[in-house]
């Protein structure tokens, strides 16, 4: 197989891996030890992130005409590519965590959901928690007001049982009236 056909095969392979990618991060891996590289690859694999080293010229050809074309300006020196398909922040987040321990791992740039980010931008993206974690936080923030409301309703119901429904209704109306008066006083000040 002639050299040109081999190169085209590699370019086609990269293009196929770009297909359906939600994010791509370029990193400089120069200086990583074998142990560090092995751990990094394992962590990325567990996060469903494809991590591969290709020649810069091959990636340059593969990026042309895609959402990832702006990355070609960062294809100098050793470059590895981390491709996320499901969670767009998975690759950047795993790489950021690894960079804390592996001082020789440096971000170059990235594209997340069609938007290009320089080094600082991709580091910010890497700080975004996973989708599941964000949903858990959101649901947790809903839970507190709902719990407070439920306790208040229960307290009114308990009071109604103790003193009779009519007394509980009068107490609730008085409480509401007090709150309205407080609010009016605050707006007058």
C-alpha positions in Angstrom: 0.0 0.0 0.0 1.6 3.3 -1.0 2.4 5.9 1.6 -0.4 8.3 0.5 -3.0 5.5 0.9 -1.7 4.8 4.4 -2.0 8.4 5.3 -5.5 8.6 3.9 -6.5 5.6 5.9 -5.3 7.3 9.1 -7.1 10.6 8.2 -10.3 8.6 7.5 -9.9 6.8 10.9 -9.7 10.2 12.7 -12.7 11.6 10.7 -14.7 8.6 11.7 -13.8 9.1 15.4 -14.8 12.8 15.1 -18.2 11.8 13.8 -20.7 12.2 16.7 -18.2 13.7 19.1 -19.7 16.1 21.6 -16.2 17.4 22.6 -12.6 17.2 21.6 -9.6 18.3 23.7 -6.1 18.6 22.5 -3.3 18.1 25.1 0.4 18.2 25.2 1.5 14.9 26.8 5.3 15.5 26.6 7.1 14.3 29.7 4.5 11.9 31.0 5.9 8.7 32.4 4.6 5.3 31.2 2.8 4.9 34.5 1.2 8.3 34.2 0.2 7.7 30.6 -1.3 4.3 31.5 -3.3 5.7 34.4 -4.5 8.6 32.3 -5.7 6.2 29.5 -7.4 4.0 32.1 -9.3 7.0 33.7 -10.3 8.3 30.3 -11.5 4.8 29.1 -13.6 4.5 32.3 -15.1 7.9 31.6 -16.1 6.7 28.0 -13.5 9.1 26.5 -11.4 8.0 23.5 -7.8 9.1 23.9 -5.4 8.7 21.1 -2.1 10.1 19.7 -2.0 10.9 16.0 0.5 12.8 13.9 -0.4 16.5 13.8 -0.5 16.5 10.0 -3.0 13.7 10.0 -5.3 15.5 12.5 -4.9 18.7 10.5 -6.3 17.0 7.4 -9.1 15.3 9.4 -10.2 18.5 11.1 -10.6 20.4 7.8 -14.3 21.2 7.1 -15.5 20.1 10.5 -16.6 21.8 13.7 -13.1 21.1 15.0 -11.1 23.0 12.3 -10.0 25.7 14.7 -8.0 23.2 16.6 -5.5 23.0 13.7 -3.8 26.1 15.0 -2.7 24.2 18.1 -1.2 21.2 16.3 2.4 21.9 17.3 4.6 19.6 19.3 3.3 16.4 20.7 -0.5 16.3 20.6 -3.0 13.8 21.9 -6.7 14.0 21.4 -9.4 13.2 23.9 -12.9 12.6 22.3 -16.1 12.6 24.3 -19.3 11.3 22.8 -21.9 11.3 25.6 -20.9 13.8 28.3 -19.2 16.8 26.6 -17.4 17.7 29.9 -16.1 14.2 30.6 -12.8 14.5 28.7 -11.9 18.0 29.9 -12.8 17.1 33.5 -10.8 13.9 33.6 -7.8 15.6 31.9 -8.0 18.5 34.4 -8.0 16.0 37.3 -5.0 14.2 35.8 -3.1 17.4 35.2 -3.2 18.1 39.0 -1.1 15.0 39.5 0.8 14.9 36.2 2.5 18.3 35.9 3.6 17.6 32.3 0.1 17.3 31.0 -1.0 20.6 29.4 -4.2 21.6 27.7 -3.8 23.1 24.2 -7.5 23.9 23.2 -10.8 22.2 22.7 -14.2 22.3 21.0 -17.3 21.5 23.1 -20.6 21.1 21.4 -19.4 23.1 18.4 -17.8 25.9 20.3 -14.0 26.5 20.3 -12.2 27.2 23.6 -8.6 28.2 24.1 -6.6 26.9 27.0 -8.3 29.0 29.7 -11.8 28.4 28.3 -11.3 24.6 28.2 -10.1 24.7 31.8 -13.3 26.4 32.8 -15.3 23.8 30.9 -13.3 21.1 32.8 -14.7 22.6 36.0 -18.3 21.9 35.1 -19.6 18.9 37.1 -21.0 15.8 35.3 -24.6 16.0 34.1 -25.7 13.5 36.8 -24.1 15.6 39.5 -25.7 18.8 38.2 -29.1 17.1 38.1 -28.7 15.8 41.7 -27.8 19.3 42.9 -30.8 20.7 41.1 -33.2 18.2 42.7 -31.6 18.8 46.1 -32.3 22.5 45.7 -35.9 21.8 45.0 -36.2 19.4 47.9 -35.5 22.0 50.6 -38.4 24.5 49.9 -40.8 21.6 49.2 -39.9 20.0 52.6 -40.4 23.3 54.4 -43.8 23.7 52.8 -44.8 20.2 53.7 -43.8 20.7 57.3 -45.7 24.0 57.5 -48.9 22.3 56.0 -48.5 19.4 58.5 -48.1 21.8 61.4 -51.3 23.7 60.4 -53.1 20.3 60.0 -51.9 19.2 63.5 -53.0 22.5 65.0 -56.4 22.1 63.4 -56.7 18.7 65.0 -55.7 20.1 68.4 -57.8 23.2 68.5 -60.5 22.5 65.9 -60.5 23.5 62.3 -62.1 26.9 62.8 -59.3 28.0 65.3 -56.6 26.8 63.0 -58.0 28.8 60.1 -58.2 31.9 62.2 -54.6 31.4 63.3 -53.4 30.9 59.7 -55.4 34.1 58.6 -53.9 36.1 61.4 -50.4 34.9 60.5 -50.9 35.8 56.9 -52.2 39.3 57.9 -49.1 39.9 60.0 -46.8 39.0 57.1 -48.7 41.4 54.8 -48.4 44.2 57.4 -44.6 43.5 57.8 -44.1 43.6 54.1 -46.0 47.0 53.8 -44.0 48.5 56.6 -40.7 47.5 54.9 -41.8 49.0 51.6 -42.8 52.3 53.3 -39.3 52.6 54.8 
